[in-house]
């Protein structure tokens, strides 16, 4: 759920964004049930990896060092980079932290074998532009690995997602509860050969999940 709208220097971000939001996001996104979801997709990463929305580095312990060559971690929330760097060092991975927006990825076409997004699409102001950029930087035969919460299938839950969104977005770094993840991926020219979905335990407006692999077409 790391904010990915723009580059935020720690001195220009709000007090809330600098001091309250990072530890809250780290706690929520590090809950055991969320960690188990990360375990479903992150270990599949291989080769040259781009992680969009690296946040506080919660995925670092899930990568297989023998499978990945180098990781580029993209996230404009630079106030979270110090904690991410600690986890990078603990994991013993080669990671370049880039404090820039996801909508304009400063990398050449076909630069990566794997793109990883976990709890990221919910906060990007223009998720379709970001996904089109991910499509561009994936090498032929590359894979996008994703795990995201989003739009629930039940109309009653969708209604609550819509009701809660104004308050939730304000306190959760711009997180959107009801984004249609499969639709966004398909609009960005990704196929979804193994899309999986289900509710996790907890309040349903917050817990419907999508995960799997997406391949550019």
C-alpha positions in Angstrom: 0.0 0.0 0.0 2.9 2.3 -0.5 1.9 5.7 -2.0 3.1 5.8 -5.6 1.7 9.1 -6.9 4.8 11.2 -7.0 8.2 11.6 -5.5 7.9 12.7 -1.9 11.0 14.2 -0.3 10.9 13.7 3.5 11.1 17.4 4.1 8.1 18.2 1.8 5.8 15.3 2.8 3.2 16.1 5.5 3.9 15.2 9.1 1.4 12.4 8.9 3.0 11.0 5.7 6.5 11.2 7.3 5.9 9.9 10.8 2.5 8.1 11.1 1.8 6.5 7.7 5.0 4.5 7.2 4.9 2.5 10.5 1.1 2.0 10.1 1.5 0.7 6.6 4.4 -1.5 7.7 2.4 -3.0 10.5 -0.8 -3.6 8.3 1.1 -4.9 5.3 3.3 -7.1 7.5 0.4 -9.0 9.1 0.8 -12.8 9.0 -2.1 -13.3 6.5 -0.6 -10.7 4.2 2.8 -12.2 4.5 1.3 -15.6 3.5 -0.1 -14.0 0.4 3.3 -12.5 -0.5 4.7 -16.0 -0.2 2.5 -17.1 -3.0 4.0 -14.9 -5.7 7.3 -13.2 -4.7 9.4 -16.4 -4.7 8.5 -17.0 -8.3 10.5 -13.9 -9.4 13.6 -14.5 -11.4 16.3 -12.8 -13.4 16.3 -9.0 -13.6 13.4 -7.9 -11.3 11.5 -4.7 -11.0 9.5 -4.3 -7.8 6.9 -1.5 -8.1 5.9 -0.2 -4.7 8.8 -1.6 -2.7 7.6 0.4 0.4 9.3 -0.7 3.5 10.8 -3.8 1.9 8.4 -6.4 3.2 9.0 -8.6 0.2 12.7 -8.9 0.6 12.7 -12.0 2.7 10.5 -13.8 0.2 12.9 -13.6 -2.8 15.1 -16.5 -3.7 18.7 -15.2 -3.9 19.6 -18.0 -6.4 16.8 -17.0 -8.8 17.2 -13.2 -9.0 20.1 -11.3 -10.5 19.3 -7.8 -9.3 16.2 -6.0 -8.1 15.2 -2.4 -8.8 12.8 -1.2 -6.2 10.6 1.7 -7.4 8.7 3.8 -4.8 8.5 7.6 -4.5 7.7 7.3 -0.8 11.4 8.0 0.1 10.5 8.3 3.8 10.1 4.5 3.7 13.5 3.8 2.0 15.6 3.6 5.2 13.5 0.7 6.6 13.5 -0.9 3.1 17.3 -0.7 3.0 17.5 -2.4 6.4 15.5 -5.3 5.1 17.5 -5.4 1.9 20.7 -5.7 3.9 19.2 -8.4 6.1 18.2 -10.4 3.0 21.6 -10.0 1.3 20.1 -8.9 -2.0 21.4 -6.6 -4.6 18.7 -3.8 -4.8 18.7 -0.4 -6.3 16.1 1.9 -4.7 14.6 4.5 -7.0 12.4 7.2 -5.6 10.2 7.8 -8.6 6.6 7.4 -9.8 5.3 4.2 -11.3 3.5 6.0 -14.1 6.8 6.9 -15.8 9.3 4.2 -15.2 12.8 5.5 -16.1 14.0 2.3 -17.6 14.6 1.1 -21.2 12.2 -1.2 -23.0 12.5 -4.9 -22.1 14.8 -4.2 -19.1 13.3 -6.8 -16.8 12.4 -10.5 -16.7 10.0 -10.1 -13.8 7.8 -7.3 -12.5 6.5 -7.7 -8.9 3.5 -5.7 -7.6 2.1 -6.5 -4.2 -0.5 -4.2 -2.5 0.6 -1.5 -4.9 -2.1 -0.8 -7.6 -4.5 0.4 -4.9 -2.5 3.6 -4.4 -1.3 4.6 -7.9 -3.4 7.6 -9.1 -3.2 6.4 -12.7 -2.8 2.6 -12.4 -3.4 2.0 -16.1 -0.5 4.2 -17.1 1.7 2.4 -14.6 0.7 -1.0 -15.9 1.4 0.1 -19.5 4.8 1.1 -18.3 5.3 -2.3 -16.6 4.3 -3.9 -19.9 6.9 -1.8 -21.8 9.8 -2.6 -19.5 9.1 -6.4 -19.4 11.4 -8.4 -21.7 9.8 -10.9 -24.2 8.7 -13.9 -22.2 8.7 -11.9 -19.0 6.1 -12.2 -16.2 4.3 -9.8 -14.0 3.6 -11.3 -10.5 0.8 -9.7 -8.6 -1.0 -9.8 -5.3 -3.6 -7.1 -4.7 -6.8 -6.4 -2.8 -9.6 -4.8 -4.8 -13.2 -4.8 -6.0 -15.3 -7.5 -4.3 -17.6 -9.6 -6.4 -20.6 -9.1 -4.1 -22.8 -6.0 -4.7 -23.4 -5.4 -1.0 -19.6 -5.4 -0.3 -19.0 -3.2 -3.3 -21.5 -0.7 -1.8 -19.6 -0.6 1.4 -16.3 -0.2 -0.4 -17.7 2.9 -2.1 -19.1 4.3 1.2 -15.8 3.8 3.0 -13.5 5.0 0.3 -13.5 8.8 1.0 -12.4 8.3 4.6 -10.2 5.2 3.9 -8.3 6.9 1.1 -7.6 9.9 3.3 -6.0 7.9 6.1 -4.4 5.1 4.1 -2.1 7.0 1.8 -4.6 7.2 -1.1 -5.4 3.5 -1.1 -8.5 2.5 -3.2 -10.6 -0.3 -1.8 -12.5 -1.1 -5.0 -10.2 -1.2 -8.0 -11.0 -3.9 -10.6 -7.6 -5.5 -10.8 -8.2 -8.0 -13.6 -9.8 -5.3 -15.8 -6.8 -3.0 -15.3 -4.4 -5.7 -16.2 -6.3 -6.7 -19.3 -6.6 -3.1 -20.4 -2.8 -2.9 -20.1 -2.5 -5.8 -22.5 -1.8 -8.6 -20.0 -3.3 -12.1 -20.2 -4.2 -13.7 -16.9 -3.5 -17.5 -17.3 -3.8 -18.3 -13.6 -5.8 -15.6 -11.9 -6.9 -16.6 -8.4 -9.3 -14.8 -6.0 -10.8 -15.1 -2.6 -11.7 -13.2 0.6 -9.2 -13.3 3.4 -10.3 -13.3 7.0 -11.6 -9.9 8.2 -14.0 -7.2 7.1 -15.0 -8.0 3.5 -14.7 -4.4 2.1 -10.9 -4.7 2.8 -10.1 -8.4 2.2 -11.0 -9.5 -1.4 -7.8 -10.5 -3.1 -6.5 -11.2 -6.6 -3.2 -12.9 -7.2 -1.3 -14.8 -9.8 0.9 -14.3 -12.9 0.2 -12.0 -15.8 1.9 -12.2 -19.2 2.2 -9.4 -21.8 0.3 -10.0 -25.0 
